[in-house]
Amino acid sequence: MNENFIFNLIQCISVVVASVTAIYGITSWRRETKWKRKYELAEEVLSLFYECREKIAIIRHPASYVGEGKTRKRRENEKPEETEILDEAYVFYERYEKEKEPFLKLASLKFRFIAIFGKDANAPFDQMAKILSDILFAANRLGNRYWKDQGRKNFTDEQFDKHLEEMEKYESIVWNSFENDKIELEVGKCIDEIEKYCLLIMQK
């Protein structure tokens, strides 16, 4: 076995070893990059869910402040008593406009999150969006019907009982009762659900 053969053999082995090392390195780098992207997305989405929970609490706070609701565009021939009621209901829309950024960011990340974590991961996103929609819808119903009709419409006893029941239902959506609050419980379920996906990656 001459020296040239040995030299060539060593060169071949070195090339193979270098190639295997390079392939392993690239694979590890790709795996690490993929995990990092998952981690960063999970961290951002989870923090946004936490922020949305805080913003919903702000939107639903039962105390209103001087000047809230006054940015609403007035209707033609609107009566003063109507203005007061409609402004009170508009408070929730006004607060949402001030606090809407995390909700918009969350919506923009939904499909990226689903692409990585699977189609079932859409559930907490959809539920959070529904909760917000329910709050704004309830505010609209209160302002345009239930508060408007309260004390200003002739009801039978049965109609009045139904009116109160439905009005209280919508008020429980827009106002935080702070004790066994239905909306807070629903938001909590959203958080629990999204944590199942995010913490699985973040705690690795």
Steps between C-alpha positions, in 0.01 A plus 500: 500500500686811381501842658286660226222249558507562874503875445203480261312276741552745784380783276184307409429422863554866591258613230237251620543607863484868404188439290325309777594771749371774266173317437450445873579864566253622238230263631559618856493862388173449315351320799615777733370773267164327467470464879602865550231616256241289680615633837488864393155460344368315806641767732348785299158334466480408868598851611233642267234277653602623845486859375156446342373370834616822663347716225163322529502576872560868417224506237251336737578701812163613640619848599488764228686828502406856410509547125486130408270419210494857371689423178193326359356664190160645581191398304279755331225633731639299793329579828711582810376191685594284200843661485567411864404134450683455171813668636497267799487198271768647272747503789581136425575574133709799599704294743547228240636756251761603758591142593461313169868456403561160667176362352610602150849356551352175626276471195799558271693211660215248497579328171876485563424334832262250338759421230749397770278355773218349293144594405361427847710790631249744351249439784638743762547771235141463382366495854687817597364673189148382585525633855598844371222489238245401766599797717462751218175341380356511854595869530317570175186316614496681832538844347262454211232298671505396865619819671305701245175317579549496875227718655399634160287219363175345616557135591273231631635338816619205296666720240669708770638190674640377168642846429680508835631146456648576159635838608675343799644232273660762275613708796679195642695485174606865484558553874742304714332370816842396645350187661437184297493725197398303190717694255806478725448124524480474120817705459668275757409195291659663195818562696506141627456368147772714339740417784474131405662584167740775601642370827570163337758678283614768744578260786725272291 
